[in-house]
Structures are given as C-alpha cells and as structure tokens.
Amino acid sequence: MVYAATSLSGAFYLFYSNKLDDPEKKEAFDRSYGAFLFISGLVAIYLALNMITTWPIDIPNTPLYLYNQQFGEPYLMFGIIATASGYALYHKYDVRPITYFAFVVGIFLLRYGINFLQFGLTRVLPLAATIYLTAALGALISVFWAHLSEDKPTKMYLGYLLILLLFISGATTLFVGFTAVEGHVTEALAR
C-alpha cells in the first residue's frame, strides 16, 4: 500500500509540479510532497527491514530467504530513495545525486523483475514483473531526466515517460495488493 500510494502520488507530483509557474507555490508544493515522501520512505524502510529479518514465508521446499530477498531488498531500496528524495525536496536540496543510487537500484530491479518470469515466483507473474520492470525503467531514466535542463524537449518527454512508468507501477501494485489481501486471507483460513 505504501509503494502504491507513493508511486501514484509521485506521478501526480511530477505532472502537477511542471504546471506550476509561481515559484512560491512550487516551493510549497515541493515541501509538502517532500514531507509525505520522507514519511512514506521511513515506513517502507521499517517494513522492509522487518520483512528481511523476521518475515518467514512458509512455502514448502523453498528457502525462505529467497522471498525475503525478492520482496524485502527492493522495498528497502525504495524506502531509502523515497526518504532521501523527500528530505531533499523538503530542504530544497539537489535531488540529482539520489538518481545515481536509483540508477544502480534500477539495474538490480531489472534482475528481480526477470526473476518473477524466469522462476515463476508468484501466481500473477506478468503483474509482478510489470511492477518491478516499470520501477526499474523509471529508476534508470531518472538520472538522465534529472540532468537535463528545463528548456530541453527531451526532459519533457522523459518526464512524461517517468509519470507513465510511476503510474503503471503504482496502479499495478494497488491492483495486486487488493487481490493479494483476499488471496492471503483465504489461504490462511483454509489451513
């Protein structure tokens, strides 16, 4: 839920912040979204650390760390990127250095996304892969987008591509999250 809310609001933030011409309104909007991003990132870090260290997924004949790694580590990286980005936006710091880290994380997210398809790690393979692969592509292009000057048409096109990738990743996560809640409860009650 945290990832879905943050990704969807990130798409809205990128879309709406480009429409703001008034520097004071833009600064207030950046600070507000920065506070939200910082808090959601901290929540994601906490949940990811909990998942990585204590969350035993009970799947027969499967090493438990596989799923803790597949879900927990990318979520932890997301939390770190969100927290750092939120802090930077709130304090009016340059977010470009964060995109270097996001780029490297994007390379690993590609591998994680391929893992779903290659090893059949979930029941909804295309959807799980979509979440990871769209997030990976967004992370990879963020570094190029962040370093282009505002007057370049390429920055505008990459910005719209980032919005689209964030929206697809967030909306897919929202859909999978709702269906997974029912599926997990049904499985637990059937035991």
N, C-alpha and C positions, 0 to 999 in steps of 0.2 A: 504494500500500500504506500509506503514511504517513497519507494522508487517511482511508482506510477504518478503520485502527486507531484513529485519533484520534476520528473521529466515533462509531464503535461504543462506544469506551470512554467518550466523553462522554455518550452516552445512559445507559450503566451508572452513571456518576458522578452524573448528575442524579437518577436513580431511587434509587440506594442512599444518597446523602447526605441525602435527605429522610427516610430511615428512621432515621437516627442521632439519638438523643436525648442521648447523652452528649457534652458539649462537647469533652472531651479527645479522644475518638475521632473526632469530626467534624473537629477541627483537624488531627489526624494524617492523616486521610483527605484533607483539602484539600491539605496539604503534599505528600503522596505523589503525588496526581494532578497537582498544580501542577508538580512536578519533571518528571513524564512529559510534560505538556503543553508545558512550556518547551523540553524537548529535541526533541520531535517538531516543534514550531514552528520551531526553528532548522534542523532537517534540511529542512523544507519550504521555508524561505527560501532555503537554499543550492541546493536542487534547482530551485526556481522561477527564481532568478537565472541559473542555468546554462541552463535551458530558454529563457528570454527572450533571452539574449545569444549563445548558441552552438548552439542545437539546430535544425539545419536539417531541416525535414520536407520530404522530396522528393516533392512532388505536382506533376505536370506542369501547366503553365499556371495555377498558383495562386501568388500571392505568399506567400512563406514566413512573413512576419511575421504573417499572419492567424492561423495556428495557434499560433504562439508567443504571440500576444496572447490568443487564446481560451482557451488552457490555462495559460499561464505567469502572466499577471497575476492571475487569480482565485486561483491557487495561492499566489502571493506574498502576497496579502491574507490568505488563510487562515493562512499561516505567521506573519505579523505579529500577527494576532488570537490565535492559539494561544500564541505566545511571550509576548505581553503578559499574556494571561489566566493562563498558567502562573506567570509571575513574580508577578502579583498574588495568586494563590491561595497560593503558597509563602510569601510575605511577609505574608500577612493584610491585603492592601490591598483597597480597594473596587474591584470589577470593573465597576461601573456605567459609568464613563467609557469603557471599552472598547466597551460596547454602542453608543455613539454612532457610533463608527467602523464597527462591524459593521452598523449600520443603513444607512449610506451605501453600504457594500460590497454589502449586500443588494439595493439598488436596481440597481447595476450587474450583479449576478449574475442578476437577472431578465432583463436585456437579453442577457447571454451565454447563458442558457438558451433564450431565444426564438430566438437566432441559430442554434442547432442545428436547430430545427424549420423556421425560415424559409429557411435557406440550405442545408439538407441537409449539414451539416459532418461527419457520421460515418455509419458503416453501421448504428449502433444508435441512431437518433435519439430514440426515446422514452426509452431508458435514460439517454442522455447528458443529455437535457433534465430528466429526473427528478432526477439528481444535483444539477444546478445550481439547479433551481427549489425543491427541498426545502431546500437550503442557504440559498437566498435568503429563503425564508419564515421559516426559523429565525433568520436574522440580523435580519430586520425585526421579528419579535415579541420578540426578546431584550431590546430596550430597554424594552419595556413590562413584560415579566416581571421584569426586574431592579429596576424602580422601584416595584413593588407590595409592600406589607408582607406579612409571612409569614402573617398571620391572614386574609388575603383569599382567598375561594374562587377568585377569578379567577386569582390567582397559581398555585394548584394546577392549574387546568385548562390554563393557558398552559404550565406546567412539563411536564405530560404531553404536550401538543402538541409542545413542543420535543424531548422524548425521542423521540417518534414520528418527527419530521422528521429528527433526527440518525440514528436507526436506519435509516430508509428510504434516506437519502443514503449512509450508510456501507455498508449491505448491498448497495445497487445498485453502488456503487463497487467493492466487493470482487468481485462477480459480473463486472462489466465488465472489471476488472483481470485476473482469471483468464482470461477468454476472449480479451482483447486480447493477452496474452502469447503464447498459441498462434497467434493470427492474425498477429502481427508476425513471429514466428519463421518461420512457414510462408511468408509473403510474401518475407522476406529469403532464405530458402533456394531459393525458386523463381526468383530472378533469375539 
